[in-house]
Amino acid sequence: MLRKIKSKLRPLKRLYYIGNRRRCPLCKSGLREFHGFGIIPRKDAKCPVCETLERHRLFWLYIERLTDFHANPPLKALHIVPETILEEKFRSLIGGGYYTADLSMPDVDLKMDIMNIKLPDNSFNFIYCSHVLEHVSDDRKAMREFYRILSVDGLAVLLVPITAESTFEDPSIKDPQERLRIFGQADHVRRYGPDYLSRLEEAGFIVEKIDRRDFLTADEIEKMGITSAAGELYICRK
């Protein structure tokens, strides 16, 4: 329900923030600026119209420019903890084969613990999961589950924040304030480093890592707010 309300308010927001310094590739708004966002606010982060962040804009540009999703959309797609604007895009593109999932959100298609997915092998040929695994107690198990339910010809985009030199976790840390201090957010259970790629490979995936500079110009990066906070895309296949 909340996502539907936000969608209806979007045209009004667009009028309020209209400009030409910035452009959101998701809601297609021309903007005066992107807003700051984060515990320590970072510039050029949040679209004031559709509320997407740097990583969402980078991902959607990847979909538009480096895949054939619009001409040949996946038959069955799984979207973990769906972001409003991405859900709208995917439902329009994929139709009845698109499923949202979460353990606690009230208005998703599937109630799902990603460490124990109650679905057959090879169930989906596209999976999108952004900034969820850092909340999960056994991320390796979740990765293996994603690998299991991904079809042989499928593609999974599994994104996490990379904020450390190497991945650090300590299950004994339970206090939210201590997690905030050590992991950067009260509901995070680890910090990932570049060795995140190795974890994905251990689960069985063949991983391609894509940086914003691999397919965007410097002007596009600035215009669309694809700052370094967008991180890198981890494109996973069997």
Buried (B, 14 or more C-beta within 10 A) or exposed (E): EEBEEBBEEBEEBBEEBEEEEBBBBBBEBBBEBBBEBEEEEBEBBBBBBBBBBBBBBBBBBBBEEEBEBEEEBBBBBBBBBBBBBBBBBBBEBBEEBBBBBBBEEEEBEBEBBBBEBEBEEBBBBBBBBBBBBBBBEBBBBBBBBBBBBBBEEBBBBBBBBBBBEEBEBEEEBEEEEEBBEBBBBEEBBBBBBEBBBEBBBEBBBEBEBBEBEEBBEEEBBBBBBBBEBBBBBBBBBB
